Amino acid sequence: MTITQDAPLSILAVDDNPTTLRLLETMLKRNKFDVRTAVNGVEAMAVLSESHDTIDIILLDRMMPEMDGIEVCNAMKADENLRHIPIIMQTAADRPEEISEGIAAGVFYYLTKPLNVEMLLSIVEAAGKQIRRHRQLRHEMERRKISFGLVQILKCTFRTLDEAEGLSIFLANYFDDPDRTLTGISELLVNAVEHGNLGISYAEKSELVAEKKWQNEINNRLNDPRYGDRRVTVIFERKEKACYIQITDEGDGFDWKQYMEVDPSRAMHNHGRGIAMANMLCFNKLVYNEKGNQVTGIIESDTREDKDDFWD
């Protein structure tokens, strides 16, 4: 499915409560989304099996008979055609351990019941940006694909978000499973610009996104002499048992440890999942330097190797 910026997002809403399902459908259609519905997990998987390439986002109830939300997540995670579709889980279960269970099953967006319309639309918009970006990058990667297998080492630099996205397409092709690594590379390169070289913190981004000033701030900082000349350096290396990508920015670093997994306390936020996605879904191992301005992503061709033996 080819996604354009103007095309309405297609959402599959899944809930066993008919009143809730009608309310969701009405709210989403009123805001110009295409909506399909399913009354339980079994029906949702049937819809996805037939129409996975026309569904952009899943809005999924956690507690359902026959097949609950966690079981749907696990089934989607195991299917290469479905694993990249963003899942928004709506639930009354907001305890940290239950949120952690959902995250482990592939949920990166949460909404608690009763639903707040403004928060629902904010989370749907964030998930929509994620899937549009993935599909557009994937389309460009397929269009430009050539043989990259002979390259052993490569070094390049870039400065802007547009350059980051173009380079992510290029670099993904050097890996044995480009589709797996594409999103992870893109997230890490974008992070190196936004939070690394441009020095925008998590809290600042939250505020800017809420005020719809994020893109303007990016442009302003790229034109600011304090930040604008900074560059991100990327090194790709292929070895016998693994491929490595090392990304270094010129920023002050950050406390990367808290972002390697999705923190339940941030599960309701509409951004901040990029590093966790790269770590949990895209690479066998993600290694930061202590400062936090350099990260190495590792994809192993032989999972039996010693995972600590890299860059020697």
Residue pairs with C-beta under 8 A, 6 or more apart in sequence:
1 53
1 54
1 135
2 135
2 139
3 56
3 131
3 132
3 135
3 136
3 139
5 132
8 32
8 33
8 34
9 33
9 34
9 56
9 57
9 124
9 128
9 131
9 132
10 33
10 34
10 35
10 36
10 54
10 55
10 56
10 57
11 28
11 33
11 34
11 35
11 36
11 55
11 56
11 57
11 58
11 59
11 124
12 35
12 36
12 37
12 38
12 44
12 47
12 48
12 55
12 57
12 58
12 59
13 21
13 24
13 25
13 28
13 35
13 36
13 37
13 38
13 59
14 37
14 38
14 39
14 40
14 41
14 43
14 44
14 58
14 59
14 60
14 61
14 64
14 69
14 72
15 21
15 24
15 37
15 39
15 61
15 64
15 90
16 39
16 40
16 61
16 63
16 64
16 65
17 61
18 39
20 61
21 37
21 39
23 115
24 35
24 37
24 59
24 115
25 35
25 37
27 117
27 120
28 35
28 59
28 124
29 35
31 121
33 124
36 47
36 51
36 55
38 44
38 46
38 47
40 64
40 65
40 66
40 67
41 64
41 66
41 67
41 68
41 69
41 71
41 72
42 66
42 67
44 58
44 60
44 67
44 72
45 67
45 72
45 75
47 55
48 55
48 58
48 76
48 82
48 85
52 81
52 82
52 85
53 81
55 85
56 85
56 86
56 128
56 131
56 132
57 85
57 86
57 87
57 88
57 124
57 127
57 128
57 131
58 72
58 76
58 85
58 86
58 87
58 88
59 88
59 90
59 124
60 69
60 72
60 73
60 87
60 88
60 89
60 90
60 107
61 69
61 89
61 90
61 91
62 68
62 69
62 70
62 89
62 90
62 91
62 92
62 93
62 102
63 69
63 91
63 92
63 93
67 75
69 89
69 91
69 102
70 101
70 102
70 105
73 87
73 89
73 102
73 105
73 106
73 107
74 105
74 106
75 82
76 82
76 83
76 85
76 87
76 106
77 83
77 105
77 106
80 179
83 106
83 281
84 131
84 134
84 183
85 131
86 108
86 109
86 127
86 128
86 130
86 131
87 106
87 107
87 108
87 109
88 107
88 109
88 110
88 111
88 123
88 124
88 127
89 102
89 107
89 109
89 110
89 111
90 110
90 111
90 112
90 113
90 115
91 98
91 102
91 110
91 111
91 112
91 113
92 112
92 113
93 99
94 110
94 112
96 264
96 265
99 110
99 264
99 267
100 264
102 110
102 267
103 261
103 262
103 264
103 267
107 267
108 127
108 262
108 273
108 276
108 277
109 123
109 126
109 127
109 267
109 270
110 123
110 267
110 268
111 119
111 120
111 123
111 268
112 268
119 268
122 270
123 268
123 270
125 270
126 270
126 271
133 165
133 186
134 182
134 183
134 186
137 165
137 168
137 169
137 172
137 182
137 183
137 186
138 179
138 182
140 169
141 169
141 172
141 173
141 178
141 179
141 182
144 169
144 170
144 173
145 173
145 178
146 173
148 173
148 174
151 174
151 236
151 238
152 237
152 238
153 235
153 236
153 237
153 238
154 171
154 174
154 235
154 236
154 237
155 233
155 234
155 235
155 236
156 167
156 233
156 234
157 231
157 232
157 233
157 234
158 164
158 167
158 189
158 231
158 232
158 234
159 193
159 197
159 222
159 228
159 230
159 231
159 232
160 193
160 222
161 190
161 193
161 194
161 218
164 186
164 189
164 190
164 192
164 193
164 232
165 186
165 189
165 190
167 189
167 234
168 182
168 185
168 186
168 189
169 182
171 185
171 234
171 236
171 245
172 178
172 179
172 181
172 182
172 185
174 236
174 238
174 243
175 181
175 243
175 299
176 243
176 299
176 301
177 299
180 281
180 282
180 299
181 282
181 283
181 297
181 299
182 282
183 277
183 278
183 281
183 282
184 277
184 278
184 281
184 282
184 283
184 297
185 245
185 278
185 282
185 297
187 274
187 275
187 277
187 278
187 282
188 245
188 247
188 274
188 275
188 278
188 295
188 297
189 232
189 234
189 247
190 274
191 274
191 275
192 232
192 247
192 248
192 249
192 251
192 295
193 232
193 249
194 200
194 205
194 218
195 201
195 202
195 205
195 251
195 254
196 232
196 249
196 250
196 251
196 253
196 254
196 293
197 227
197 230
197 231
197 232
197 249
197 250
197 251
198 218
198 221
198 222
198 227
198 230
198 251
199 221
199 227
199 251
199 252
200 208
200 217
200 218
200 221
201 254
202 272
205 214
205 271
205 272
206 269
206 271
208 214
208 217
209 270
209 271
221 227
221 228
222 228
230 249
230 250
230 251
231 250
232 247
232 248
232 249
232 250
233 247
233 248
233 249
234 245
234 246
234 247
234 248
235 244
235 245
235 246
236 243
236 244
236 245
237 243
237 244
237 246
238 244
240 301
241 300
241 301
241 302
241 305
242 284
242 298
242 299
242 300
242 301
242 302
242 305
242 310
243 298
243 299
243 301
244 296
244 297
244 298
244 299
244 310
244 311
245 296
245 297
246 294
246 295
246 296
246 297
246 311
247 294
247 295
247 296
247 297
248 293
248 294
249 293
249 294
250 293
251 293
252 291
252 293
253 289
253 291
253 292
253 293
254 292
254 293
255 292
256 275
256 288
256 292
256 295
257 288
259 272
259 275
259 276
260 275
260 276
260 279
260 286
261 276
261 279
261 280
262 272
262 273
262 276
266 272
275 286
278 286
278 297
279 286
282 297
283 297
283 298
283 299
284 298
284 299
284 300
284 303
284 307
285 297
285 298
285 300
285 307
285 310
286 295
286 296
286 297
286 298
287 295
287 296
287 298
287 310
288 294
288 295
288 296
289 295
296 310
296 311
298 307
298 310
300 307
